[in-house]
Amino acid sequence: MDELLRREVPVVLAAARALPAEAHLAVELAHVRAASARGYFLPDEDESVRLRYMQYLALRASLLGSMSALAAAADRHGWEEGLPAFATAFAAACVLARAARFMSGVALEHPVLWKKLDEADSRLGLPRKSFTRAYKESVSPVTLARFRAAAEFYGTHRSEIHALAADPALAPVVGLLGSEEPRIEAGRRAAVRRHFLYRIFSFRRRHRSAWRQVMFGLFETGGRAVSDLHLPGIKPAGAPKRVTPELRAALAPHLRPGDVVVTRHDDAVSNLFLPGFWPHAVLHLGSAEERAALGIESPAHGRGEVRFLESKKDGVRFRPMDETLEVDACVVLRPPLEGEGLATAIRRAMSHEGKLYDFLFDFRSADRLACTAVIYRGFDGVGPVAFRLKEVSGRLCLPAEDLLDQALGCGFRVVATCGIGGNSLLLGAPAEEAFRATRKGA
């Protein structure tokens, strides 16, 4: 349970921070109003609104995944140990409900936006009427009843949940719930026929039964929602990754500290809104012995297993190889740095460990980092390495495909690939040839 909370609490906190206030959506809302007046979106308006929708879907998928995992774990462990997981999952539910209310409110006011969000996009794997389906799920009587029942559970055990703030790891979650209380209370006051809810869910009858019926019921659409965001028809559910344990073992001797590894999951949610074949980047830190040779102090935790620094939805963390490279494809780029220059870049990147994930992909802020931001903040300005941020709908970022172009332009070189060019490990010139083939037309 502790490990699950360590992983999922940062996801919920990052998602809550990434949920923009209306004041921060001035550009997008202006585009919606202009499109509503003329009856259609211009291409640049379309791009801006679609990017926000993709970010919303990614945030939604992450929150639903966290809620499902927390609910399942708490049910297995029982109510006594499950209260911290309930608090975290319910905080995620509140954030998600707030996002859904805002999105649907704007779309209801501007039907042209609703129509736009319902468009099918085979390139992004979005079916027709995706927004309508998500809206219907969020306002169905069963979903609303379950949310109200969970709110009742929170109200009944509010003092116990707020006492969890004594744990520094859970204090931000309790604070988040506190900030959501006005909306929670409004939902409770609006609840009708509460005795009917109690009869449906046997809410006060047994703690364990209440947890299962309410929490599993509240988040039962999570699995469907997450699966909806996997690109359809790419690979069967549960199919193994192309970069197998054997390929990872074969690749390991060829990696050096400071190598940038750009990866791909064929059906990843990130593929929905990131351009090109390669959507994700990680930094290889080397073994503890290799780091020591460069004068880099290894992290106190997981010293022997730490091989990568990677930003995912649970934040910027040190990770073992088997976690980071359980992917369908990867390409290894080696920087044009040695000695102290290389050590400087790695130390700079490692200094960001523990930060939250940046769901908004806005690199102007350093308190939350997306995957490529780790590379950018580590290497930019060291020796010949220089990266230029790209403006995408008012946000400055560095998509992985742009990172690749710029890295190759300032001296990085391809040293290996896995999962492409016959799904084997390729080195040197064959690796570069296979890599180039993935970028034709990019």
C-alpha angles and dihedrals in degrees: 000000000000091000091048092051091046088056101040104038092068089049092056094044093048092048091049091052092045092056100100124222118239090254090062093055097062094123095048094044090050089053091050093050092048092049090047091054095050096034099241143050124257115228095259091047090049091054093049095048094042091052091054091048091052090050090050091051092049091048090047092050092049093050093046091049091051093048092050093049093047094047092049093048094047091051090053094049097042133241098292094062092030099070095087089049091048091052092050094045093047091049087054090049091052092050091048093048090051091051092047092050092052095046094047092044093057092042092050090051092048112037090185088067092049089052091049094051090048093057115117117241115187090184090062096034093244116146123216115279094017091147094048091052093050090047093051091050092051095050101036113127091240094052092047092047092051092048090052090049090052088049089053090051090051091049093050093050098032096123093050091048093048089050087064087075086084085078107077091213092056099037093089090051091052089048090051091051089050091055090049094050096097089058092041091052091047089054092049092051090049093052112114131203094007091178086064090055091050091050093049097048102026082227101178097029099086130357095221094044091047091051093051096045098042104034097038089044094047093052102030090110089059094086092050093046093050093046089050088064096056111097105259123238094013099108137342118270110271094015113154122255117260092231096073127192088260091054091048090052090050092049097047097078090054096055122097131192110275095028112144111221117198113198144188137205106196094220101030121143089234090065087070095073108014117088126237136011098297115060107160137053134193135179121237110219098185127225124314089258093051091049091049090052088057092047093250117143113229120230115267093233122063092002095165098041100042110108105140142041109214137168114216132151091290091057140256106327143160108250140184122248096250090059099044099041098044087114141120096244141000140181124203120217121190118211123231091244136106139176117353094000091057091044091051093054093048093047091049091052093045091053088072095060112129097031122129124259118264107230090178096056092223108150095189088086123063099192091083124033134198119208099271091043088070089059093042095051093044101047109023111114096009111125111313094342115114129159128194119211118230123224112232115178093330096317126104113224144140114235114206093251090055089046089055093050094048095042092054089047093057099046109283112137134202111248104166146001134196130192097023133079093039096340092271136116110277126188135193119344096002089052092051091048092051090047093051090052090061091057101050107131092010 
